Amino acid sequence: MSPLEPFGARLRRVMDERGPLCVGIDPHASLLSAWGLNDDVAGLERFSRTVVAAVADRVAVMKPQSAFFERFGSRGVAVLERVVREARDAGTLVVMDAKRGDIGSTMAGYAEAFLSKDAPLFSDALTVSPYLGYGSLSPAVALARESGAGLFVLALTSNPEGAEVQHAVRGDGRTVGATMLAHLAAENTGEEPLGSFGAVVGATVGDLSSYDLDINGPLLAPGVGAQGATAADLPAVFGAAVRNVVPNVSRGVLRHGPDAGALRAAAERFAAEIRNVVAGG
């Protein structure tokens, strides 16, 4: 099977067409309960496929959190396979939020699971952890290039624990987070209209003026909505790189279920707010 057009090019196009919103699919037990569903495989499937049916034809990206499917074993993974397929069939790009990170053949195995075109869980991009060293991601980088997929590398996350690693200062004076951003900028050199290797940068991290976010790649930004950040905050956090930000909203949309119309309206509202901010409106 021939490779897809590079992820960065496909992402740029769908962001320009639909706006840059990413809707997370996070079927954790409390949300299933809020929807009146049981915390079982049937509830998982009803929840996830309802979200896809409601918004996948109108948002740029959907981001299923693999852990919430894996907790149900093989039956949960089977649901995840259907969710990925149905979302991609509707024209949205799927970022698998699995945060995989390992070395050598093990990293290659993770890459094959999510980035190989023939894999049941093939996704347009995968979140990965570089904290065994950026070079440990080489198998995923290579396979992503081969298949036309992308990666989102954890760089500046908003969880408090992340600071002890990401803001640690190396011998050359750069922080670890800044080093990851520099690696990604190198991966994306010369790519047009957008590179395929992005960073995860939390919208609630705070002042990022000391970091160079111009990596010629997308910036996946969790934290908008229930975690406290708003669309209006994005320019102050991301500066000139705001055009390449993919803001992720999960609970801010998902809490409106199980009514499909309410889910759709919430996603459209966030998408419009973000589009206006990015466009300077």
Salt bridges, closest charged atoms under 4 A:
GLU5 OE1 - ARG13 NH2 2.73
ASP16 OD1 - ARG12 NH2 3.30
ASP39 OD1 - ARG71 NH2 2.58
GLU45 OE2 - ARG49 NH1 2.72
GLU45 OE2 - ARG82 NE 3.01
ASP57 OD1 - ARG58 NE 2.96
GLU70 OE2 - ARG100 NH2 2.99
GLU86 OE2 - ARG49 NH2 2.53
ASP97 OD2 - LYS63 NZ 2.85
ASP97 OD1 - LYS99 NZ 2.70
ASP124 OD1 - ARG10 NH1 2.62
ASP124 OD2 - ARG88 NE 3.00
ASP172 OD2 - ARG170 NH2 2.99
ASP172 OD2 - ARG174 NE 3.59
GLU187 OE1 - ARG145 NH2 2.76
GLU268 OE2 - ARG58 NH1 2.50
